[in-house]
């Protein structure tokens, strides 16, 4: 697969046609369910739960790189991420949490949160989409409800 | 490869025998060269430059997860990371910077910084150690010097 062509990428960088801006506030979109809107981050549970607990925190504002954020935005965004990580830690008791900011497909700043356990191979490159594992609607609802309770936000 | 056994992992989590605590301040260690000591982060250029510019920022204090940091540490750590990312962005003009906190081998908080270009495949899981590319000593020195200049820190 190729990177998006330079012209299209430059438009995306500017937020023109940004799919994350478009659908990050929907209760459900193609990829995920909304869990909460925090100070700087919108928290979403991925539909693909091949890696259990897989969650993404999107920055409210369309920004590409960490160094484009104000000091306050940067601090609050990572406080939001840390808060979600704490919830995933309590829910899944992992060996390690991963905090991964890529943006290869869409340069709107977002952080993937993944939890690992002793059963995982620590030397394998992380690929949360290596397989697709979809849950039943009530299972997603239970996870989202559990996260909201621990985040102390309402439905 | 297996995850470290629970007992060994628990000790590492506590900082007992932590290799990052041991060697993150050395001018040169097995994996990297020191670039700078910032407020919360020690910046090191990886010897393996298979991914050009590959840099790691280690937290000064031994901490496993983002939610264990104080608000000030968290804010300053990410300011340090953002500052290094800005330097790599200026040096390499990438399509996207990656900011990756794993810790599968050592749970001392550190962030891998990688730059991507149009030539990369955005759908391939990132593996900065897929190959080993070592440079000549003067090439490392040049990159480190260039980074220090842009970070406005002295040798």
HADDOCK unambig.tbl for C-alpha pairs under 7 A between the chains (distance, minus, plus):
assign (segid A and resid 1 and name CA) (segid B and resid 121 and name CA) 5.63 0.50 0.50
assign (segid A and resid 1 and name CA) (segid B and resid 122 and name CA) 6.84 0.50 0.50
assign (segid A and resid 1 and name CA) (segid B and resid 123 and name CA) 6.28 0.50 0.50
assign (segid A and resid 2 and name CA) (segid B and resid 121 and name CA) 5.44 0.50 0.50
assign (segid A and resid 2 and name CA) (segid B and resid 122 and name CA) 6.71 0.50 0.50
assign (segid A and resid 3 and name CA) (segid B and resid 118 and name CA) 5.45 0.50 0.50
assign (segid A and resid 3 and name CA) (segid B and resid 120 and name CA) 6.81 0.50 0.50
assign (segid A and resid 3 and name CA) (segid B and resid 121 and name CA) 6.14 0.50 0.50
assign (segid A and resid 3 and name CA) (segid B and resid 122 and name CA) 5.78 0.50 0.50
assign (segid A and resid 66 and name CA) (segid B and resid 82 and name CA) 5.33 0.50 0.50
assign (segid A and resid 67 and name CA) (segid B and resid 82 and name CA) 4.72 0.50 0.50
assign (segid A and resid 67 and name CA) (segid B and resid 83 and name CA) 6.53 0.50 0.50
assign (segid A and resid 67 and name CA) (segid B and resid 86 and name CA) 6.10 0.50 0.50
assign (segid A and resid 74 and name CA) (segid B and resid 75 and name CA) 6.95 0.50 0.50
assign (segid A and resid 75 and name CA) (segid B and resid 74 and name CA) 6.94 0.50 0.50
assign (segid A and resid 75 and name CA) (segid B and resid 75 and name CA) 4.49 0.50 0.50
assign (segid A and resid 82 and name CA) (segid B and resid 66 and name CA) 5.34 0.50 0.50
assign (segid A and resid 82 and name CA) (segid B and resid 67 and name CA) 4.71 0.50 0.50
assign (segid A and resid 83 and name CA) (segid B and resid 67 and name CA) 6.50 0.50 0.50
assign (segid A and resid 86 and name CA) (segid B and resid 67 and name CA) 6.09 0.50 0.50
assign (segid A and resid 96 and name CA) (segid B and resid 103 and name CA) 6.94 0.50 0.50
assign (segid A and resid 96 and name CA) (segid B and resid 104 and name CA) 6.77 0.50 0.50
assign (segid A and resid 98 and name CA) (segid B and resid 101 and name CA) 5.63 0.50 0.50
assign (segid A and resid 98 and name CA) (segid B and resid 102 and name CA) 4.86 0.50 0.50
assign (segid A and resid 99 and name CA) (segid B and resid 100 and name CA) 6.15 0.50 0.50
assign (segid A and resid 99 and name CA) (segid B and resid 101 and name CA) 5.04 0.50 0.50
assign (segid A and resid 99 and name CA) (segid B and resid 102 and name CA) 6.76 0.50 0.50
assign (segid A and resid 100 and name CA) (segid B and resid 99 and name CA) 6.16 0.50 0.50
assign (segid A and resid 100 and name CA) (segid B and resid 100 and name CA) 4.55 0.50 0.50
assign (segid A and resid 100 and name CA) (segid B and resid 101 and name CA) 6.01 0.50 0.50
assign (segid A and resid 101 and name CA) (segid B and resid 98 and name CA) 5.62 0.50 0.50
assign (segid A and resid 101 and name CA) (segid B and resid 99 and name CA) 5.03 0.50 0.50
assign (segid A and resid 101 and name CA) (segid B and resid 100 and name CA) 6.00 0.50 0.50
assign (segid A and resid 102 and name CA) (segid B and resid 98 and name CA) 4.84 0.50 0.50
assign (segid A and resid 102 and name CA) (segid B and resid 99 and name CA) 6.75 0.50 0.50
assign (segid A and resid 103 and name CA) (segid B and resid 96 and name CA) 6.92 0.50 0.50
assign (segid A and resid 104 and name CA) (segid B and resid 96 and name CA) 6.75 0.50 0.50
assign (segid A and resid 104 and name CA) (segid B and resid 122 and name CA) 5.31 0.50 0.50
assign (segid A and resid 105 and name CA) (segid B and resid 122 and name CA) 6.78 0.50 0.50
assign (segid A and resid 118 and name CA) (segid B and resid 3 and name CA) 5.46 0.50 0.50
assign (segid A and resid 120 and name CA) (segid B and resid 3 and name CA) 6.81 0.50 0.50
assign (segid A and resid 121 and name CA) (segid B and resid 1 and name CA) 5.66 0.50 0.50
assign (segid A and resid 121 and name CA) (segid B and resid 2 and name CA) 5.44 0.50 0.50
assign (segid A and resid 121 and name CA) (segid B and resid 3 and name CA) 6.13 0.50 0.50
assign (segid A and resid 122 and name CA) (segid B and resid 1 and name CA) 6.87 0.50 0.50
assign (segid A and resid 122 and name CA) (segid B and resid 2 and name CA) 6.73 0.50 0.50
assign (segid A and resid 122 and name CA) (segid B and resid 3 and name CA) 5.78 0.50 0.50
assign (segid A and resid 122 and name CA) (segid B and resid 104 and name CA) 5.30 0.50 0.50
assign (segid A and resid 122 and name CA) (segid B and resid 105 and name CA) 6.79 0.50 0.50
assign (segid A and resid 123 and name CA) (segid B and resid 1 and name CA) 6.30 0.50 0.50
assign (segid A and resid 125 and name CA) (segid B and resid 125 and name CA) 6.02 0.50 0.50
assign (segid A and resid 125 and name CA) (segid B and resid 126 and name CA) 6.38 0.50 0.50
assign (segid A and resid 125 and name CA) (segid B and resid 127 and name CA) 5.67 0.50 0.50
assign (segid A and resid 126 and name CA) (segid B and resid 125 and name CA) 6.37 0.50 0.50
assign (segid A and resid 127 and name CA) (segid B and resid 125 and name CA) 5.67 0.50 0.50
